[in-house]
Amino acid sequence: MGFTFVSMIIAGGLFGWLLSWILGQSHNERTFIVSGAVVGIVYGMIDFIRDALKAIREDGQ
């Protein structure tokens, strides 16, 4: 679960960088990278919590 969380953050940052490159916004590159990383953190936390709750439910059965 931890590897998935970290990979979501990295993927979000890379997506932000790619988006800034495609749009030609090199002067706003940091903004896109940070925004992508934040989206990756949020999605990673949602996925992490969902997997943890699923593991708890399976352990209780």
DSSP file (Angstrom, degrees, kcal/mol; ACC not computed):
  #  RESIDUE AA STRUCTURE BP1 BP2  ACC     N-H-->O    O-->H-N    N-H-->O    O-->H-N    TCO  KAPPA ALPHA  PHI   PSI    X-CA   Y-CA   Z-CA
    1    1 A M     >        0   0    0      0, 0.0     4,-1.9     0, 0.0     5,-0.1   0.000 360.0 360.0 360.0 -35.8    0.0    0.0    0.0
    2    2 A G  H  >  +     0   0    0      2,-0.2     4,-2.3     1,-0.2     5,-0.2   0.892 360.0  51.6 -66.6 -39.5    2.9    2.4    0.7
    3    3 A F  H  > S+     0   0    0      1,-0.2     4,-2.5     2,-0.2    -1,-0.2   0.895 108.9  51.5 -63.7 -39.8    4.4    1.9   -2.7
    4    4 A T  H  > S+     0   0    0      2,-0.2     4,-1.8     1,-0.2    -1,-0.2   0.905 109.2  50.7 -63.3 -41.5    1.1    2.6   -4.4
    5    5 A F  H  X S+     0   0    0     -4,-1.9     4,-1.6     2,-0.2    -2,-0.2   0.934 112.6  45.3 -61.7 -47.6    0.8    5.8   -2.3
    6    6 A V  H  X S+     0   0    0     -4,-2.3     4,-2.3     1,-0.2    -1,-0.2   0.890 111.0  53.3 -64.9 -39.4    4.3    7.0   -3.3
    7    7 A S  H  X S+     0   0    0     -4,-2.5     4,-2.7     1,-0.2    -1,-0.2   0.843 105.2  55.1 -67.3 -31.1    3.8    6.1   -6.9
    8    8 A M  H  X S+     0   0    0     -4,-1.8     4,-2.2     2,-0.2    -1,-0.2   0.896 108.7  48.0 -65.7 -39.6    0.6    8.2   -7.0
    9    9 A I  H  X S+     0   0    0     -4,-1.6     4,-2.2    31,-0.2    31,-0.2   0.933 114.6  45.3 -65.5 -46.0    2.5   11.2   -5.8
   10   10 A I  H  X S+     0   0    0     -4,-2.3     4,-2.6     1,-0.2     5,-0.2   0.919 113.0  50.2 -64.3 -43.4    5.2   10.7   -8.4
   11   11 A A  H  X S+     0   0    0     -4,-2.7     4,-2.5     1,-0.2    -1,-0.2   0.892 109.8  51.4 -63.0 -39.3    2.7   10.1  -11.2
   12   12 A G  H  X S+     0   0    0     -4,-2.2     4,-2.3     2,-0.2    25,-0.3   0.916 111.0  47.5 -63.6 -43.1    0.8   13.2  -10.2
   13   13 A G  H  X S+     0   0    0     -4,-2.2     4,-2.2    23,-0.3    -2,-0.2   0.906 113.4  47.7 -63.9 -42.2    4.0   15.3  -10.3
   14   14 A L  H  X S+     0   0    0     -4,-2.6     4,-2.7     2,-0.2    -2,-0.2   0.883 110.4  52.2 -66.6 -37.7    5.0   13.8  -13.7
   15   15 A F  H  X S+     0   0    0     -4,-2.5     4,-2.6    -5,-0.2    -2,-0.2   0.911 109.7  49.6 -63.5 -41.7    1.5   14.4  -15.0
   16   16 A G  H  X S+     0   0    0     -4,-2.3     4,-2.2    17,-0.2    17,-0.3   0.905 111.8  48.1 -62.8 -42.1    1.8   18.1  -14.0
   17   17 A W  H  X S+     0   0    0     -4,-2.2     4,-2.0     2,-0.2    -2,-0.2   0.921 112.6  48.6 -63.6 -44.0    5.2   18.4  -15.6
   18   18 A L  H  X S+     0   0    0     -4,-2.7     4,-2.7     1,-0.2    -2,-0.2   0.899 110.5  51.4 -63.1 -41.5    3.9   16.8  -18.8
   19   19 A L  H  X S+     0   0    0     -4,-2.6     4,-2.4     1,-0.2    -1,-0.2   0.904 110.1  48.6 -63.6 -41.3    0.8   19.1  -18.8
   20   20 A S  H  X>S+     0   0    0     -4,-2.2     5,-2.4     2,-0.2     4,-0.6   0.867 112.6  49.2 -66.4 -34.9    3.0   22.2  -18.5
   21   21 A W  H  <5S+     0   0    0     -4,-2.0     3,-0.4     3,-0.2    -2,-0.2   0.914 111.9  47.5 -69.4 -43.0    5.2   20.9  -21.3
   22   22 A I  H  <5S+     0   0    0     -4,-2.7    -2,-0.2     1,-0.2    -1,-0.2   0.905 115.5  45.0 -64.4 -42.1    2.3   20.2  -23.6
   23   23 A L  H  <5S-     0   0    0     -4,-2.4    -1,-0.2    -5,-0.2    -2,-0.2   0.569 109.7-123.3 -80.0  -8.2    0.7   23.6  -22.9
   24   24 A G  T  <5 +     0   0    0     -4,-0.6     2,-0.6    -3,-0.4     3,-0.2   0.819  64.8 140.2  71.3  30.9    4.0   25.4  -23.3
   25   25 A Q    > < +     0   0    0     -5,-2.4     3,-1.4    -6,-0.2     7,-0.2  -0.455   7.6 150.0-102.7  58.1    3.8   26.9  -19.8
   26   26 A S  G >  S+     0   0    0     -2,-0.6     3,-1.1     1,-0.3     4,-0.2   0.800  70.7  58.3 -65.0 -27.5    7.5   26.6  -18.8
   27   27 A H  G 3  S+     0   0    0      1,-0.2    -1,-0.3    -3,-0.2     3,-0.2   0.697 111.5  42.4 -74.6 -17.0    7.3   29.7  -16.6
   28   28 A N  G <> S+     0   0    0     -3,-1.4     4,-1.9     1,-0.1    -1,-0.2   0.077  79.5 117.2-109.5  21.5    4.5   28.0  -14.6
   29   29 A E  H <> S+     0   0    0     -3,-1.1     4,-2.5     1,-0.2     5,-0.2   0.896  72.9  52.1 -59.4 -43.5    6.1   24.5  -14.5
   30   30 A R  H  > S+     0   0    0     -4,-0.2     4,-2.8     1,-0.2     5,-0.3   0.891 107.4  53.3 -61.5 -39.4    6.5   24.5  -10.7
   31   31 A T  H  > S+     0   0    0      1,-0.2     4,-2.5     2,-0.2    -1,-0.2   0.920 110.9  45.9 -62.2 -44.0    2.8   25.3  -10.2
   32   32 A F  H  X S+     0   0    0     -4,-1.9     4,-2.5     2,-0.2    -2,-0.2   0.905 113.7  48.8 -66.0 -41.9    1.8   22.4  -12.5
   33   33 A I  H  X S+     0   0    0     -4,-2.5     4,-2.4   -17,-0.3   -17,-0.2   0.937 114.5  44.6 -64.4 -46.7    4.1   20.0  -10.8
   34   34 A V  H  X S+     0   0    0     -4,-2.8     4,-2.5     2,-0.2    -2,-0.2   0.913 113.7  50.4 -65.2 -42.5    3.0   20.9   -7.3
   35   35 A S  H  X S+     0   0    0     -4,-2.5     4,-2.3    -5,-0.3    -1,-0.2   0.915 111.9  48.0 -61.7 -42.5   -0.7   20.8   -8.3
   36   36 A G  H  X S+     0   0    0     -4,-2.5     4,-2.3     1,-0.2   -23,-0.3   0.896 111.5  50.1 -64.0 -40.3   -0.2   17.4   -9.9
   37   37 A A  H  X S+     0   0    0     -4,-2.4     4,-2.4   -25,-0.3    -2,-0.2   0.890 109.7  50.8 -66.0 -38.6    1.6   16.1   -6.8
   38   38 A V  H  X S+     0   0    0     -4,-2.5     4,-2.5     2,-0.2    -2,-0.2   0.917 110.6  48.6 -64.9 -42.5   -1.2   17.5   -4.5
   39   39 A V  H  X S+     0   0    0     -4,-2.3     4,-2.7     1,-0.2     5,-0.2   0.901 111.2  51.7 -62.5 -39.4   -3.8   15.7   -6.7
   40   40 A G  H  X S+     0   0    0     -4,-2.3     4,-2.6   -31,-0.2    -2,-0.2   0.883 109.0  50.0 -62.9 -38.9   -1.6   12.6   -6.4
   41   41 A I  H  X S+     0   0    0     -4,-2.4     4,-2.6     2,-0.2    -2,-0.2   0.930 112.3  46.8 -64.3 -45.8   -1.5   12.9   -2.6
   42   42 A V  H  X S+     0   0    0     -4,-2.5     4,-2.3     2,-0.2    -2,-0.2   0.947 116.3  43.4 -62.9 -48.5   -5.3   13.2   -2.4
   43   43 A Y  H  X S+     0   0    0     -4,-2.7     4,-2.5     1,-0.2    -1,-0.2   0.892 113.8  52.2 -65.6 -38.0   -5.9   10.3   -4.8
   44   44 A G  H  X S+     0   0    0     -4,-2.6     4,-2.6    -5,-0.2    -1,-0.2   0.891 109.6  48.9 -63.7 -39.9   -3.2    8.2   -3.0
   45   45 A M  H  X S+     0   0    0     -4,-2.6     4,-2.7     2,-0.2     5,-0.2   0.904 111.1  49.8 -66.7 -41.0   -4.8    8.9    0.4
   46   46 A I  H  X S+     0   0    0     -4,-2.3     4,-2.3     2,-0.2    -2,-0.2   0.935 114.3  44.7 -61.6 -45.6   -8.3    7.9   -0.9
   47   47 A D  H  X S+     0   0    0     -4,-2.5     4,-2.4     2,-0.2    -2,-0.2   0.893 113.2  51.1 -65.5 -40.1   -6.9    4.7   -2.4
   48   48 A F  H  X S+     0   0    0     -4,-2.6     4,-2.4     2,-0.2    -2,-0.2   0.925 112.1  45.8 -63.2 -46.2   -4.9    4.0    0.8
   49   49 A I  H  X S+     0   0    0     -4,-2.7     4,-2.6     2,-0.2     5,-0.2   0.904 112.1  51.5 -64.8 -41.6   -7.9    4.5    3.1
   50   50 A R  H  X S+     0   0    0     -4,-2.3     4,-1.9    -5,-0.2    -1,-0.2   0.918 112.5  45.6 -61.9 -43.6  -10.1    2.3    0.8
   51   51 A D  H  X S+     0   0    0     -4,-2.4     4,-2.3     2,-0.2    -2,-0.2   0.882 112.5  51.4 -66.8 -38.0   -7.5   -0.5    0.8
   52   52 A A  H  X S+     0   0    0     -4,-2.4     4,-2.2     2,-0.2    -2,-0.2   0.917 110.8  47.4 -66.0 -42.6   -7.1   -0.2    4.6
   53   53 A L  H  X S+     0   0    0     -4,-2.6     4,-2.3     1,-0.2    -1,-0.2   0.884 111.5  51.4 -65.3 -37.4  -10.8   -0.4    5.2
   54   54 A K  H  X S+     0   0    0     -4,-1.9     4,-2.2    -5,-0.2    -2,-0.2   0.903 110.0  49.3 -64.8 -41.0  -11.0   -3.4    2.8
   55   55 A A  H  X S+     0   0    0     -4,-2.3     4,-2.0     2,-0.2    -2,-0.2   0.879 110.3  50.9 -65.6 -38.4   -8.2   -5.2    4.7
   56   56 A I  H  X S+     0   0    0     -4,-2.2     4,-1.8     2,-0.2    -2,-0.2   0.917 110.4  49.0 -64.7 -43.7   -9.9   -4.5    8.1
   57   57 A R  H  X S+     0   0    0     -4,-2.3     4,-0.6     1,-0.2    -2,-0.2   0.904 112.6  47.6 -63.2 -40.8  -13.2   -5.9    6.8
   58   58 A E  H  < S+     0   0    0     -4,-2.2     3,-0.5     1,-0.2    -1,-0.2   0.846 110.8  52.0 -68.5 -33.7  -11.5   -9.1    5.4
   59   59 A D  H  < S+     0   0    0     -4,-2.0    -1,-0.2     1,-0.2    -2,-0.2   0.825 105.9  55.4 -71.3 -31.2   -9.6   -9.5    8.7
   60   60 A G  H  <        0   0    0     -4,-1.8    -1,-0.2     1,-0.2    -2,-0.2   0.642 360.0 360.0 -76.5 -15.0  -12.8   -9.3   10.7
   61   61 A Q     <        0   0    0     -4,-0.6    -1,-0.2    -3,-0.5    -2,-0.1   0.472 360.0 360.0 -85.8 360.0  -14.5  -12.1    8.8
